[in-house]
Amino acid sequence: MYGRLASWRGLGFIYKLSLSHFKFKLECYRFWKDVQYNTGKEKRLVKFILTYPEIIDGLKYASVSWPEGAPSDWEPPAQDLLHFDTLMTAIKGGTSQIYTRDTASDFHRFIYASFVTFGRSLRRFGKGIGLEKQGKLPLTSLYCIFHALQAQAELLFTIITSSTFRVHIKVLWETDKLGIRDLIPDFSERDSYRTFGKRTSIWDYELITGSTGGNVKWADNAKAEDTWADGSELEVRNTL
């Protein structure tokens, strides 16, 4: 799963989700007054957000580089953080539907942050497995890393299966300034995606290639792996 997410396609998708890349304004959508949907599958998302505020609070760090060491030793920056104030106000206020013209940008940012944080959690778990095998990480610590990954996976799954996500994709599809096709990664931009992956602490050379040097070792059971080494792409293998 990490290999797929950290491939040029996976990183490209997350990269293109960022608001800074799109530079679009959802206010341009012409049919906001007609945005109504079945909120039945939204209730689970709302419940998760209200039940686990500490997980949601951690999403604000998706815009900054994550520490290599223990998070407890890290001093978070005071600026350049992501915020979802309008969305959270709507959720805590018990509104009938949380997706509106006012909350759309926050919700898009929320999706982006969830993908980044999930990717980081996968990377940390992958690194943790290697350290545990080398006797450099206690098994109890690996369990903690796994539970953090489990929480991020549940959040992402809850988001993409919600009716809120469905209506957001519909709005993106119908917006004049942004077509859903713009979410499709471009192979010619793969180096930009790798830079983005390194900056957001998702991409890891050793986990991607299985190598600490320039020689690539492919996993025997890998269905698809994309990798870069020494600034250029060595090989692209994709099985759809």
ChimeraX attribute file (.defattr): number of C-alpha atoms within 10 A of each C-alpha:
attribute: neighborCount
match mode: 1-to-1
recipient: residues
	/A:1	10
	/A:2	21
	/A:3	21
	/A:4	17
	/A:5	23
	/A:6	29
	/A:7	25
	/A:8	29
	/A:9	19
	/A:10	20
	/A:11	27
	/A:12	25
	/A:13	20
	/A:14	25
	/A:15	25
	/A:16	18
	/A:17	20
	/A:18	18
	/A:19	15
	/A:20	10
	/A:21	9
	/A:22	14
	/A:23	10
	/A:24	14
	/A:25	13
	/A:26	20
	/A:27	14
	/A:28	13
	/A:29	16
	/A:30	12
	/A:31	12
	/A:32	14
	/A:33	9
	/A:34	7
	/A:35	14
	/A:36	11
	/A:37	14
	/A:38	11
	/A:39	15
	/A:40	12
	/A:41	17
	/A:42	21
	/A:43	16
	/A:44	16
	/A:45	22
	/A:46	18
	/A:47	11
	/A:48	16
	/A:49	19
	/A:50	15
	/A:51	11
	/A:52	12
	/A:53	10
	/A:54	10
	/A:55	18
	/A:56	19
	/A:57	13
	/A:58	13
	/A:59	24
	/A:60	19
	/A:61	20
	/A:62	23
	/A:63	18
	/A:64	16
	/A:65	15
	/A:66	18
	/A:67	13
	/A:68	10
	/A:69	8
	/A:70	7
	/A:71	10
	/A:72	7
	/A:73	9
	/A:74	11
	/A:75	8
	/A:76	13
	/A:77	10
	/A:78	6
	/A:79	9
	/A:80	11
	/A:81	13
	/A:82	18
	/A:83	16
	/A:84	18
	/A:85	11
	/A:86	15
	/A:87	20
	/A:88	18
	/A:89	13
	/A:90	17
	/A:91	20
	/A:92	12
	/A:93	10
	/A:94	10
	/A:95	10
	/A:96	11
	/A:97	18
	/A:98	24
	/A:99	25
	/A:100	18
	/A:101	16
	/A:102	15
	/A:103	20
	/A:104	20
	/A:105	21
	/A:106	20
	/A:107	22
	/A:108	20
	/A:109	21
	/A:110	22
	/A:111	20
	/A:112	21
	/A:113	25
	/A:114	25
	/A:115	25
	/A:116	24
	/A:117	26
	/A:118	25
	/A:119	27
	/A:120	24
	/A:121	24
	/A:122	24
	/A:123	22
	/A:124	20
	/A:125	21
	/A:126	18
	/A:127	16
	/A:128	21
	/A:129	17
	/A:130	13
	/A:131	15
	/A:132	15
	/A:133	11
	/A:134	9
	/A:135	10
	/A:136	11
	/A:137	15
	/A:138	12
	/A:139	15
	/A:140	10
	/A:141	12
	/A:142	19
	/A:143	13
	/A:144	12
	/A:145	18
	/A:146	19
	/A:147	14
	/A:148	17
	/A:149	21
	/A:150	15
	/A:151	15
	/A:152	24
	/A:153	19
	/A:154	12
	/A:155	21
	/A:156	19
	/A:157	13
	/A:158	19
	/A:159	23
	/A:160	14
	/A:161	14
	/A:162	19
	/A:163	22
	/A:164	25
	/A:165	19
	/A:166	14
	/A:167	17
	/A:168	18
	/A:169	16
	/A:170	14
	/A:171	21
	/A:172	19
	/A:173	15
	/A:174	15
	/A:175	19
	/A:176	13
	/A:177	15
	/A:178	19
	/A:179	14
	/A:180	13
	/A:181	9
	/A:182	14
	/A:183	16
	/A:184	14
	/A:185	19
	/A:186	14
	/A:187	11
	/A:188	9
	/A:189	11
	/A:190	19
	/A:191	16
	/A:192	14
	/A:193	26
	/A:194	23
	/A:195	13
	/A:196	17
	/A:197	26
	/A:198	17
	/A:199	14
	/A:200	20
	/A:201	22
	/A:202	25
	/A:203	25
	/A:204	20
	/A:205	17
	/A:206	14
	/A:207	16
	/A:208	23
	/A:209	21
	/A:210	14
	/A:211	13
	/A:212	11
	/A:213	12
	/A:214	12
	/A:215	11
	/A:216	18
	/A:217	13
	/A:218	14
	/A:219	12
	/A:220	6
	/A:221	6
	/A:222	13
	/A:223	12
	/A:224	16
	/A:225	21
	/A:226	19
	/A:227	20
	/A:228	20
	/A:229	15
	/A:230	8
	/A:231	8
	/A:232	10
	/A:233	12
	/A:234	13
	/A:235	12
	/A:236	12
	/A:237	11
	/A:238	13
	/A:239	7
	/A:240	5
